[in-house]
Amino acid sequence: MDSAQTRYPGSVCSAAFAIWDLNCGVSKKQIGINQLTTMSHLDAANPVANGQIDHGRVFVTFTRHTDQKITHGLLFESLLRALKERGVILKAGQPTTLVDLGCGEGRTAYEMIDAINRVHPQDHGVNYYGLDDDDRFVRSTEKALEAVQGPQRLRVINVQRANVLQGEPLPVATMDDVLLTLGHVLYYTHSPAGRDETRRRIVGVLERVLALLGRDGLCLLNHNAHHCQLATLRASVANSVEARPTSIVAEIAEEKRLSVMSLFAPFRLGFPRLTPIQWQKTKEATSYQAEAQRDPRFLTALELLSFVAQRSLNSLAQEQKLATFVDKLTSTLDCDGVLHGCSEYQLLLSPRQSPGFREGVEAARQQSEQAMDCIVRKAAQALTLPYGE
């Protein structure tokens, strides 16, 4: 028997295998995981080749060069199965209520709903509530879910515009046994006024989250861990995002005596294999156009550098920070050009708890933690790194 299955018997490892099969198929079909040179398309409309930033473009490039999203899918289903075994959130004879804070374009919403239905197939489907402050995402998510409403057993689709980060009351009622998700959203609570103001904003978000959590509710927050290499690099140059929100959440939880549990999941980000001369050229913004035209991998590297920094490379050059940033980043890469990062999942529990609820969540967290080796290995198989030579 496989060693991971020996150590992690039963549903947890089986869950990892099931969702890996799904993700692996989608990944190979949609993004061509072994074709590095097709990942970035050099065209006149790409501002990254001019040292500017296109946040949407660089995010897409990031997702194509990391196994973070695959690991998330594996871990999410593993955690769902562990919670169901203990009668938490996913309960017999009841629909599962999912509130997606920052629902984006709808792909993650679909994947989470699909995972719930695989884990909880014999019960009463999913009540889905999605919130985002971008009308385009609201329409996209609503349209995507209406198209799959029958097969996915969606009983409720309620997608609304709401600014999750402003600390305003959210247009969703308090519900018992609800699962809230807040993934990679708190980065954007950053305030130019400083950390204290950023912290105040995060307090506001958590207060709104707690207001939605009825009895035995749970919120799953997912961000880069404080000690993650990507977070450390970003923190060294970021001027518009909060690179390390998880530490602020932990501080607030301790101060306000909130129940928060953490779970860590490693991920990999593969950079293209550039020559030393090419890496030197990434420090020279005036060289970008010519180098990108010669080698599409160079443009991919620029997009990934921009994603990590969350700002334009031109702005770093103007502040004389670009060369140091590139040197720090390349020093973190292993011999295959891979940056090793870590996600932190913070499980925020409702203050209103039935007897045994906290213990059930903690047991589910431990079970998923024990399955991590199995999850990481399957994510690695689904997305082979490094890319190209």
C-alpha positions in Angstrom: 0.0 0.0 0.0 1.1 3.6 -0.7 2.9 5.0 2.4 0.6 8.0 2.5 -2.5 5.8 2.5 -0.9 3.8 5.3 -0.3 6.8 7.4 -3.6 8.6 6.5 -6.2 5.8 6.0 -9.8 6.3 5.0 -11.7 9.3 3.7 -9.1 12.0 4.1 -6.6 10.5 1.7 -9.4 9.3 -0.5 -10.7 12.8 -0.7 -7.3 14.0 -1.8 -7.2 11.4 -4.6 -10.7 12.3 -5.8 -10.2 16.0 -6.1 -6.7 15.6 -7.5 -8.2 13.6 -10.4 -10.6 16.5 -11.1 -8.0 19.2 -10.9 -5.4 17.3 -12.8 -7.8 16.9 -15.8 -8.9 20.5 -15.8 -5.3 21.8 -15.4 -3.9 19.8 -18.3 -6.8 20.8 -20.6 -7.1 24.5 -19.8 -3.5 25.6 -19.2 -1.1 23.2 -20.9 1.0 22.6 -17.8 4.1 21.5 -19.6 4.2 24.3 -22.2 6.0 27.2 -20.6 6.4 29.3 -23.7 2.6 29.5 -24.2 2.0 30.9 -20.8 2.6 34.6 -21.6 1.7 36.1 -24.9 3.8 39.1 -26.0 1.6 41.7 -27.6 1.4 45.4 -27.8 -1.4 45.5 -25.1 0.8 43.8 -22.4 2.0 46.7 -20.1 4.3 44.4 -18.2 6.7 44.4 -21.1 7.0 48.2 -20.5 7.6 47.8 -16.8 3.9 48.6 -15.9 1.5 46.2 -14.2 -1.7 44.5 -15.2 -3.0 42.9 -12.0 -5.3 40.6 -13.8 -2.7 39.3 -16.3 0.0 38.7 -13.6 -2.5 36.9 -11.4 -3.4 34.5 -14.3 0.3 33.9 -14.9 0.8 33.2 -11.2 -2.0 30.6 -11.2 -0.5 28.8 -14.2 2.9 28.5 -12.5 1.9 27.4 -9.0 0.2 24.4 -7.4 -1.3 26.7 -4.6 -4.8 26.5 -6.1 -4.7 22.7 -6.6 -3.4 22.3 -3.0 -6.3 24.5 -1.8 -8.9 22.3 -3.6 -7.4 19.2 -2.1 -7.3 20.6 1.4 -10.8 22.1 1.2 -12.3 18.8 0.4 -10.2 17.0 3.0 -11.4 19.5 5.6 -15.0 19.1 4.5 -14.9 15.3 4.9 -13.3 15.6 8.3 -16.0 18.1 9.4 -18.8 15.9 8.1 -17.5 12.9 10.0 -18.0 14.9 13.2 -21.4 16.4 12.3 -20.0 19.9 11.8 -21.4 22.3 9.1 -22.3 19.4 6.7 -25.3 17.8 8.5 -27.6 15.0 7.5 -30.9 16.1 6.2 -29.9 19.7 5.8 -28.7 21.9 3.0 -25.2 23.3 3.4 -25.0 27.1 3.5 -21.9 28.6 1.9 -21.2 32.4 2.1 -18.4 33.4 -0.3 -16.9 36.8 0.7 -15.1 38.1 -2.3 -16.5 35.7 -4.8 -14.6 36.9 -7.8 -15.5 35.6 -11.3 -17.2 32.4 -9.9 -14.7 29.7 -10.7 -13.7 29.1 -7.0 -17.4 29.3 -6.1 -18.2 26.5 -8.5 -15.2 24.4 -7.3 -16.3 24.8 -3.6 -19.9 23.9 -4.4 -18.8 20.9 -6.4 -16.6 19.7 -3.5 -19.5 20.0 -1.0 -21.7 17.9 -3.3 -19.1 15.2 -3.6 -18.6 15.1 0.2 -22.3 15.4 1.0 -24.1 13.8 -2.0 -27.2 12.4 -0.4 -28.5 15.5 1.3 -30.3 18.7 0.4 -27.8 20.6 -1.8 -26.2 24.0 -1.3 -27.5 27.5 -0.4 -24.9 29.8 -1.9 -24.4 33.5 -1.1 -21.7 35.4 -2.9 -20.5 38.9 -2.2 -18.1 41.1 -4.2 -17.7 44.8 -4.7 -17.2 44.5 -8.4 -20.4 44.4 -10.5 -18.7 42.4 -13.2 -17.8 39.6 -10.8 -21.3 39.6 -9.3 -22.8 39.1 -12.8 -20.2 36.6 -13.8 -20.7 34.4 -10.7 -24.5 34.6 -10.9 -24.5 33.6 -14.5 -22.0 30.8 -14.0 -23.9 29.2 -11.1 -27.3 29.5 -12.8 -25.9 27.5 -15.7 -25.1 24.6 -13.4 -27.9 25.0 -10.8 -29.5 21.7 -11.5 -26.5 19.4 -11.7 -24.9 21.1 -8.7 -28.1 20.9 -6.6 -28.0 24.6 -5.9 -31.2 25.5 -3.9 -30.3 29.2 -3.4 -28.2 31.5 -5.6 -27.9 34.9 -4.0 -25.0 37.0 -5.4 -24.9 40.6 -4.4 -22.6 43.6 -4.6 -21.1 44.5 -1.2 -17.8 46.0 -0.1 -16.5 43.3 2.2 -13.5 45.3 3.3 -15.1 48.6 4.4 -16.5 47.3 7.7 -20.1 48.0 6.6 -23.0 45.6 7.5 -23.2 42.9 4.9 -26.5 42.1 3.1 -26.7 38.5 4.4 -28.6 37.4 7.6 -27.0 35.6 10.5 -27.2 31.9 9.9 -26.5 28.8 12.0 -24.2 26.0 10.7 -22.9 28.3 8.0 -19.5 28.1 6.2 -18.0 31.4 5.3 -14.9 31.7 3.1 -12.5 34.7 2.9 -9.7 33.8 0.6 -6.8 36.2 -0.3 -8.9 39.2 0.4 -7.4 40.8 3.5 -4.3 41.9 1.5 -6.5 44.8 0.3 -7.2 46.2 3.7 -3.9 48.0 3.5 -3.9 51.6 4.5 -1.3 54.2 3.5 -1.8 55.6 6.9 0.1 52.7 8.4 -0.3 49.4 10.2 -2.6 50.7 12.9 -5.2 51.8 10.4 -4.8 48.5 8.4 -5.4 46.7 11.7 -8.5 48.8 12.4 -9.9 47.8 8.9 -9.2 44.1 9.6 -11.0 44.4 12.9 -14.0 45.8 11.0 -14.0 42.9 8.5 -13.8 40.3 11.3 -16.7 42.0 13.2 -18.8 41.8 10.0 -17.8 38.1 9.6 -18.7 37.3 13.2 -22.1 39.0 12.7 -22.9 36.4 10.0 -21.8 33.4 12.1 -24.8 32.0 14.0 -24.6 29.0 16.2 -21.8 26.6 15.2 -20.7 28.7 12.2 -17.2 28.7 10.8 -15.2 31.1 8.6 -12.2 29.8 6.7 -9.7 32.6 6.0 -6.9 31.8 3.6 -3.8 33.9 2.9 0.0 33.6 2.6 1.5 32.6 5.9 3.5 35.2 7.8 6.7 33.3 7.3 6.0 32.5 3.7 8.9 33.5 1.4 6.5 35.1 -1.0 5.0 37.2 1.8 8.5 38.2 3.0 9.5 39.3 -0.5 6.3 41.2 -1.0 6.6 42.9 2.4 10.0 44.3 1.4 8.5 46.4 -1.4 4.7 46.5 -1.2 3.1 49.9 -1.0 -0.6 49.1 -1.7 -1.3 45.7 -0.1 -0.9 44.2 3.4 1.6 41.4 2.8 1.1 39.6 6.1 -2.6 39.8 7.2 -2.5 36.5 9.1 -0.4 37.9 11.9 -2.8 40.8 12.3 -5.7 38.4 12.5 -3.9 36.3 15.1 -3.2 39.5 17.2 -6.9 40.5 17.0 -8.0 37.0 17.9 -5.8 37.0 21.0 -6.9 40.4 22.1 -10.6 39.8 21.6 -10.5 36.1 22.7 -11.8 34.8 19.5 -11.5 31.1 18.7 -9.1 30.7 15.8 -7.2 27.6 14.7 -4.5 27.5 12.0 -3.5 25.0 9.4 -0.5 25.4 7.1 -0.2 24.2 3.5 3.0 24.4 1.4 2.9 25.4 -2.2 5.4 26.0 -5.1 5.8 28.8 -7.6 7.9 27.9 -10.6 9.9 30.6 -12.4 11.2 30.1 -15.9 14.8 29.1 -16.3 16.5 32.3 -17.3 20.3 32.6 -17.9 22.3 34.8 -15.5 22.4 37.5 -18.1 18.6 37.4 -18.5 18.1 37.7 -14.7 20.4 40.7 -14.8 18.2 42.2 -17.5 15.2 41.9 -15.3 16.9 44.6 -13.2 17.0 47.0 -16.2 13.5 48.2 -17.1 14.8 49.7 -20.4 15.7 46.2 -21.6 12.3 44.7 -21.1 10.8 45.1 -24.6 13.8 43.8 -26.5 14.4 40.8 -24.2 10.7 39.9 -24.1 10.6 39.8 -27.9 13.6 37.5 -28.0 12.3 35.0 -25.3 8.7 34.7 -24.0 10.1 33.2 -20.8 11.6 36.5 -20.0 8.1 38.1 -20.1 6.8 35.3 -17.9 9.5 36.1 -15.3 8.6 39.8 -15.4 4.9 39.0 -14.8 5.8 36.7 -11.9 8.1 39.4 -10.4 5.3 41.9 -10.7 2.8 39.5 -9.0 5.1 38.9 -6.1 5.8 42.7 -5.7 2.2 43.6 -6.3 3.4 46.8 -8.0 5.0 47.8 -11.3 8.7 47.0 -11.8 9.1 50.6 -13.2 8.1 52.0 -9.8 10.7 49.8 -8.1 13.3 50.9 -10.5 12.4 54.6 -9.8 12.9 54.0 -6.1 16.1 52.1 -6.7 14.7 48.9 -5.2 14.4 46.8 -8.3 17.9 45.2 -8.3 17.7 44.4 -4.6 14.3 42.9 -5.0 15.4 40.7 -7.9 18.5 39.6 -6.0 16.4 38.7 -2.9 13.9 36.7 -5.0 16.5 34.7 -7.0 18.3 33.9 -3.8 15.1 32.1 -2.5 14.8 29.9 -5.6 16.0 26.3 -5.4 18.1 24.7 -8.1 15.0 24.1 -10.2 13.9 27.7 -10.1 11.1 27.1 -7.6 10.0 29.4 -4.8 8.7 27.5 -1.9 5.8 29.2 -0.2 3.2 28.5 2.5 -0.5 29.2 2.9 -2.1 29.7 6.3 -5.7 28.7 6.8 -7.3 30.3 9.8 -10.5 28.7 11.1 -12.5 31.4 12.9 -15.3 29.8 15.0 -18.6 31.4 16.0 -18.7 32.6 19.6 -22.0 30.7 19.9 -21.1 27.1 20.1 -22.9 23.9 20.9 -21.2 21.4 23.2 -18.5 19.6 21.3 -18.4 22.0 18.4 -14.9 23.4 19.1 -13.5 19.9 19.7 -15.0 18.7 16.4 -13.4 21.5 14.4 -10.1 20.9 16.1 -10.2 17.2 15.4 -11.1 17.9 11.7 -8.2 20.4 11.5 -5.8 17.8 12.9 -7.1 15.1 10.5 -6.5 17.4 7.5 -3.0 18.3 8.9 -2.1 14.7 9.0 -3.2 14.3 5.4 -0.9 17.1 4.3 1.8 14.9 2.9 -0.7 13.1 0.7 -2.2 16.4 -0.4 1.1 17.9 -1.3 2.3 14.9 -3.3 -0.9 14.8 -5.3 -0.7 18.6 -6.0 2.8 18.1 -7.2 1.7 15.3 -9.6 -1.1 17.4 -10.9 1.2 20.4 -11.8 4.7 19.4 -12.7 7.4 22.0 -11.9 9.8 23.3 -13.0 8.7 24.4 -16.5 11.0 24.1 -19.5 14.7 24.4 -19.7 
